[in-house]
Amino acid sequence: MSSQHSREVLLEYIEVGGSVRASAIDVATGTEVCIVGPVSAGEAELRRNALARLDYVLRQKPAVQEKVPDRRPGLLV
């Protein structure tokens, strides 16, 4: 997971009963993933799993291509 060091990621943990919902959001792309684990798992394990899932999802997306400006006539609303 060497790509972790080159991007900014926001992490959020929400405890619900005996479970914790961990969300990881890649700031550059706005991609968000969520995992659910037991409270007993600990923050380090939840962080590692959330970041691994985020890496997986980002690898599945096609490479971001340079956006070509729209040259069609008319107004963009």
N, C-alpha and C positions, 0 to 999 in steps of 0.2 A: 504494500500500500504506500508506495513512495509518492503517489500523487497527493497524499494528504498534506504534505509540506508545502505544496505550491498553490493551495487554495484556502479560502476562508470558509469555514463551516459553522453554522449555528446549531447548538444542541439544546433540546428541551426535554425535561423529564416530568411526567405527571403520574403520580401514584393514585391508583384506583383500586381500593380493596387490597388484595394480595398480589396485584400486578402493577407493573410500571410501563407506561407508554413512553418510548424514547423516540423523538423525532430529530432528524438531521436534515438541515437545509443548506445546499450549496449556494453561496451568495452570488456567484458569478452567473449561474444559469437559472436560479430560482427553483431548482429541482428539490423536492422534498420526499423523504421516505420515513416510514414509521415502523417500529418493531414493538412487540409486547413481550415482556419477560417477567419472571417472578421478582418480588421485592428482594428476595435472598440472593439474587444474582450479583448485586453490587454495581456501582456506577461504572467501574472500569470495564467490566464485561459487557454491559449494555452499550457503552460508548463504542467499544471495539466492534460489536455486532452491527450497530447502526451505521458506522462508517464503512464497514465491509459491504453492507447492503447498498449504501449510497454509491460506492465505487462500482459495484455491479451494475446498478441502474444507469450510471453515467457512461459506462462502457457499452451498454446496449443501444444508446442513442447514437444516431449517425453524427458524424463530425459536423460542427456548425460551419456552414458555408457563408462566404461573404455575401451580404444582402445586396442585391442589384436594385437600383432605384426604379420605381414604376414610371415608365415613360409614356403611358397612355394619356390621351387628351382628357380633359375634364377636371373636376374639382375632387380633391380627396377630403371626405367628410368623416 
